[in-house]
């Protein structure tokens, strides 16, 4: 029988994955979670991951900007 696992697009790497978590409404795959948890600020890719996490926060915050009106 064929597996019917639902895939989601990772906000960080843009790959379709089945395993991961939702963070403030955005999906992060397990691979990206591991990278984020262990990346050093000296790593060349650090700034990319940092900016993507800021984007997640901004997207979340934007959804609630006008809620008090």
Phi, psi and omega per residue, in radians:
X1 nan 2.419 -3.112
X2 -1.368 2.428 3.137
X3 -1.239 2.413 -3.117
X4 -1.993 0.745 3.130
X5 -1.266 2.340 3.134
X6 -1.415 2.327 3.107
X7 -1.774 2.677 3.048
X8 -2.288 2.688 3.118
X9 -1.530 2.164 3.138
X10 -1.207 2.296 3.137
X11 -1.146 -0.482 -3.078
X12 -1.482 -0.966 -3.027
X13 -1.753 -0.183 -3.141
X14 1.148 0.297 3.067
X15 -1.608 2.602 3.055
X16 -1.374 2.154 -3.109
X17 -2.371 2.774 3.104
X18 -1.755 -0.458 -3.073
X19 -1.931 2.297 3.116
X20 2.928 -2.918 -3.134
X21 -2.336 2.773 3.017
X22 -1.678 2.224 3.107
X23 -2.099 1.965 3.138
X24 0.867 0.714 3.073
X25 1.542 0.004 3.122
X26 -2.053 2.478 -3.120
X27 -1.510 2.297 3.030
X28 -2.101 2.160 3.138
X29 -1.265 2.818 -3.138
X30 -1.038 -0.660 -3.134
X31 -1.078 -0.808 3.139
X32 -1.192 -0.619 3.079
X33 -1.028 -0.783 -3.136
X34 -1.105 -0.735 3.125
X35 -1.087 -0.835 -3.117
X36 -1.064 -0.690 -3.114
X37 -1.179 -0.454 -3.028
X38 -2.040 -0.052 -3.068
X39 -1.241 2.481 3.119
X40 -1.645 2.513 3.079
X41 -1.029 -0.322 3.102
X42 -1.423 -0.239 -3.124
X43 -1.191 2.456 -3.134
X44 -1.072 -0.496 -3.105
X45 -1.540 -0.090 -3.084
X46 -0.969 -0.819 -3.084
X47 -1.084 -0.647 3.097
X48 -1.062 -0.868 -3.124
X49 -1.152 -0.664 3.112
X50 -1.075 -0.798 -3.136
X51 -1.141 -0.660 3.112
X52 -1.133 -0.663 3.102
X53 -1.194 -0.638 3.055
X54 -1.111 -0.709 3.099
X55 -1.054 -0.695 3.103
X56 -1.054 -0.818 3.137
X57 -1.090 -0.762 -3.139
X58 -1.117 -0.726 3.104
X59 -1.081 -0.734 -3.140
X60 -1.146 -0.823 -3.112
X61 -1.101 -0.690 -3.139
X62 -1.065 -0.618 -3.134
X63 -1.122 -0.390 -3.063
X64 -1.986 0.110 -3.102
X65 -1.007 -0.751 -3.028
X66 -1.832 0.262 -3.091
X67 -1.176 -0.523 -3.100
X68 -1.397 -0.180 -3.095
X69 -1.240 nan nan
